[in-house]
Amino acid sequence: MYTPFRQDLFWDVDPKAIDANKHARYIIERILDFGSIPDIQWMWKTYQRKTIRNVVRTSRVLHKRTRPLWLLLTNEHK
């Protein structure tokens, strides 16, 4: 089965069991913290900016050094 994101981003689960819609928050968090350029490009094409911005603002697991960058990149600078 083809997965549009790198399977090694999801070392703690079976990547084949991940649904891009159902597990959007989980996928976005992993890509924001550990994703490569192709992963990030896929994320921007797959999810609305509003969805990504919401994950950045509300995530409890996003690395504290990652959040400021993504707040800027999603135009959510507060």
N, CA, C and O of each residue as an XYZ file, in Angstrom:
312
protein
N       0.843     -1.188      0.000
C       0.000      0.000      0.000
C       0.885      1.246      0.000
O       1.840      1.328      0.771
N       0.576      2.200     -0.846
C       1.337      3.442     -0.948
C       0.950      4.396      0.164
O      -0.235      4.642      0.387
N       1.922      4.929      0.854
C       1.668      5.988      1.828
C       2.365      7.238      1.326
O       3.539      7.180      0.961
N       1.683      8.344      1.298
C       2.230      9.567      0.715
C       3.265     10.274      1.586
O       3.825     11.292      1.180
N       3.516      9.754      2.751
C       4.495     10.348      3.652
C       5.516      9.281      4.027
O       5.261      8.086      3.873
N       6.657      9.713      4.513
C       7.711      8.771      4.895
C       7.253      7.907      6.066
O       6.824      8.423      7.098
N       7.345      6.619      5.900
C       6.897      5.712      6.947
C       7.755      5.797      8.199
O       7.268      5.518      9.295
N       9.018      6.177      8.063
C       9.873      6.248      9.250
C       9.507      7.408     10.171
O      10.034      7.492     11.281
N       8.623      8.302      9.743
C       8.129      9.354     10.635
C       7.249      8.773     11.741
O       7.042      9.395     12.783
N       6.740      7.575     11.493
C       5.771      6.971     12.402
C       6.342      5.688     12.987
O       5.815      4.595     12.777
N       7.425      5.850     13.719
C       8.171      4.726     14.281
C       7.399      3.994     15.373
O       7.727      2.850     15.688
N       6.391      4.621     15.951
C       5.700      4.038     17.093
C       4.375      3.368     16.732
O       3.700      2.825     17.606
N       4.000      3.402     15.459
C       2.757      2.768     15.007
C       2.995      2.107     13.655
O       4.033      2.308     13.025
N       2.031      1.329     13.224
C       2.093      0.733     11.892
C       1.675      1.806     10.890
O       0.504      2.187     10.870
N       2.585      2.305     10.062
C       2.248      3.380      9.124
C       1.131      3.014      8.152
O       0.433      3.896      7.652
N       0.959      1.747      7.888
C      -0.097      1.316      6.975
C      -1.486      1.498      7.578
O      -2.482      1.508      6.855
N      -1.554      1.643      8.894
C      -2.834      1.826      9.573
C      -3.220      3.292      9.702
O      -4.294      3.601     10.218
N      -2.371      4.192      9.247
C      -2.638      5.626      9.378
C      -3.512      6.100      8.224
O      -3.214      5.846      7.057
N      -4.577      6.781      8.563
C      -5.481      7.369      7.585
C      -5.217      8.874      7.545
O      -5.270      9.535      8.582
N      -4.935      9.422      6.360
C      -4.556     10.832      6.228
C      -5.637     11.783      6.733
O      -5.313     12.857      7.240
N      -6.895     11.422      6.609
C      -7.976     12.293      7.097
C      -8.242     12.075      8.581
O      -8.309     13.029      9.357
N      -8.391     10.841      8.959
C      -8.728     10.496     10.347
C      -7.608     10.878     11.321
O      -7.884     11.287     12.449
N      -6.361     10.750     10.900
C      -5.212     11.004     11.772
C      -4.451     12.262     11.369
O      -3.231     12.332     11.525
N      -5.165     13.247     10.855
C      -4.530     14.471     10.341
C      -3.651     15.150     11.392
O      -2.511     15.507     11.096
N      -4.148     15.331     12.592
C      -3.378     16.014     13.640
C      -2.063     15.295     13.905
O      -1.005     15.922     13.968
N      -2.133     13.998     14.057
C      -0.950     13.183     14.334
C       0.073     13.304     13.201
O       1.268     13.466     13.450
N      -0.397     13.224     11.977
C       0.490     13.325     10.817
C       1.124     14.702     10.745
O       2.332     14.824     10.543
N       0.322     15.731     10.907
C       0.834     17.105     10.835
C       1.885     17.338     11.917
O       2.935     17.917     11.639
N       1.620     16.902     13.136
C       2.593     17.081     14.217
C       3.925     16.425     13.881
O       4.980     17.025     14.087
N       3.887     15.214     13.371
C       5.133     14.517     13.026
C       5.879     15.233     11.908
O       7.099     15.387     11.964
N       5.143     15.666     10.901
C       5.790     16.359      9.787
C       6.375     17.691     10.249
O       7.478     18.053      9.839
N       5.661     18.416     11.086
C       6.173     19.703     11.570
C       7.464     19.531     12.360
O       8.376     20.349     12.245
N       7.544     18.483     13.151
C       8.732     18.261     13.971
C       9.862     17.532     13.237
O      11.034     17.845     13.447
N       9.526     16.575     12.388
C      10.554     15.696     11.837
C      10.544     15.559     10.317
O      11.370     14.838      9.757
N       9.629     16.236      9.651
C       9.456     16.035      8.221
C      10.560     16.629      7.361
O      11.242     17.577      7.752
N      10.715     16.047      6.187
C      11.647     16.555      5.185
C      10.892     17.527      4.277
O       9.682     17.698      4.420
N      11.601     18.157      3.349
C      10.972     19.083      2.413
C       9.829     18.398      1.646
O       8.739     18.964      1.567
N      10.040     17.200      1.079
C       8.913     16.547      0.399
C       7.721     16.257      1.325
O       6.571     16.350      0.896
N       7.989     15.909      2.581
C       6.902     15.676      3.543
C       6.109     16.961      3.763
O       4.879     16.950      3.786
N       6.826     18.059      3.922
C       6.186     19.351      4.162
C       5.387     19.785      2.940
O       4.279     20.303      3.078
N       5.932     19.581      1.756
C       5.208     19.915      0.531
C       3.917     19.101      0.440
O       2.862     19.633      0.093
N       4.008     17.821      0.751
C       2.815     16.986      0.752
C       1.793     17.510      1.746
O       0.604     17.577      1.434
N       2.246     17.888      2.953
C       1.344     18.399      3.986
C       0.605     19.646      3.498
O      -0.609     19.753      3.673
N       1.332     20.597      2.884
C       0.699     21.834      2.403
C      -0.336     21.537      1.324
O      -1.354     22.224      1.237
N      -0.087     20.522      0.501
C      -1.033     20.164     -0.562
C      -2.245     19.398     -0.023
O      -3.331     19.459     -0.599
N      -2.051     18.686      1.073
C      -3.081     17.798      1.591
C      -4.022     18.473      2.580
O      -5.223     18.203      2.581
N      -3.484     19.342      3.413
C      -4.281     19.933      4.486
C      -4.421     21.440      4.290
O      -3.519     22.100      3.776
N      -5.554     21.962      4.704
C      -5.789     23.402      4.634
C      -4.869     24.122      5.613
O      -4.529     23.594      6.672
N      -4.478     25.326      5.242
C      -3.621     26.138      6.109
C      -4.273     26.316      7.481
O      -3.586     26.300      8.502
N      -5.578     26.485      7.505
C      -6.309     26.647      8.762
C      -6.126     25.424      9.668
O      -5.959     25.569     10.879
N      -6.157     24.245      9.094
C      -5.974     23.006      9.859
C      -4.565     22.932     10.427
O      -4.378     22.605     11.599
N      -3.576     23.234      9.596
C      -2.180     23.214     10.048
C      -1.971     24.246     11.147
O      -1.335     23.958     12.161
N      -2.499     25.430     10.951
C      -2.383     26.507     11.944
C      -2.996     26.081     13.277
O      -2.425     26.336     14.336
N      -4.150     25.438     13.222
C      -4.810     24.976     14.442
C      -3.945     23.953     15.181
O      -3.845     23.995     16.407
N      -3.327     23.044     14.446
C      -2.439     22.056     15.070
C      -1.257     22.767     15.730
O      -0.885     22.433     16.855
N      -0.673     23.730     15.046
C       0.467     24.464     15.598
C       0.071     25.156     16.898
O       0.821     25.118     17.874
N      -1.087     25.781     16.917
C      -1.522     26.526     18.101
C      -1.907     25.640     19.272
O      -1.702     26.026     20.423
N      -2.459     24.462     19.008
C      -3.051     23.673     20.092
C      -2.301     22.391     20.449
O      -2.643     21.737     21.434
N      -1.307     22.028     19.686
C      -0.606     20.768     19.929
C       0.086     20.756     21.289
O       0.703     21.738     21.702
N      -0.030     19.633     21.963
C       0.674     19.436     23.235
C       2.006     18.735     23.040
O       2.810     18.669     23.969
N       2.252     18.209     21.842
C       3.469     17.429     21.614
C       4.468     18.120     20.688
O       5.609     17.671     20.577
N       4.071     19.180     20.036
C       4.976     19.877     19.132
C       6.154     20.437     19.924
O       5.973     21.060     20.970
N       7.342     20.211     19.419
C       8.553     20.633     20.116
C       8.546     22.148     20.317
O       8.149     22.893     19.421
N       8.982     22.597     21.482
C       8.925     24.030     21.802
C       9.791     24.879     20.871
O       9.537     26.074     20.718
N      10.793     24.291     20.260
C      11.616     25.038     19.304
C      11.023     25.022     17.902
O      11.379     25.853     17.066
N      10.137     24.098     17.644
C       9.492     23.993     16.339
C       8.325     24.968     16.216
O       8.116     25.563     15.160
N       7.576     25.127     17.286
C       6.357     25.939     17.263
C       6.567     27.364     16.740
O       5.799     27.790     15.878
N       7.567     28.128     17.212
C       7.711     29.512     16.715
C       7.904     29.599     15.194
O       7.355     30.491     14.547
N       8.674     28.680     14.636
C       8.867     28.669     13.189
C       7.539     28.476     12.473
O       7.216     29.213     11.541
N       6.773     27.488     12.908
C       5.518     27.197     12.237
C       4.456     28.249     12.499
O       3.570     28.442     11.667
N       4.521     28.930     13.624
C       3.623     30.057     13.834
C       3.879     31.142     12.795
O       2.942     31.737     12.263
N       5.145     31.392     12.511
C       5.486     32.367     11.468
C       5.056     31.886     10.086
O       4.486     32.653      9.310
N       5.323     30.633      9.779
C       5.027     30.114      8.444
C       3.531     29.949      8.178
O       3.117     29.863      7.022
N       2.730     29.905      9.220
C       1.283     29.819      9.032
C       0.617     31.172      9.305
O      -0.603     31.261      9.448
N       1.437     32.212      9.373
C       0.922     33.573      9.607
C       0.137     33.675     10.897
O      -0.870     34.380     10.966
N       0.590     32.983     11.905
C      -0.072     32.954     13.193
C       0.888     33.494     14.240
O       1.068     32.876     15.290
N       1.496     34.618     13.976
C       2.492     35.176     14.897
C       1.788     36.026     15.948
O       1.220     37.081     15.664
N       1.854     35.519     17.163
C       1.253     36.218     18.305
C       2.285     36.416     19.366
O       1.990     36.985     20.417
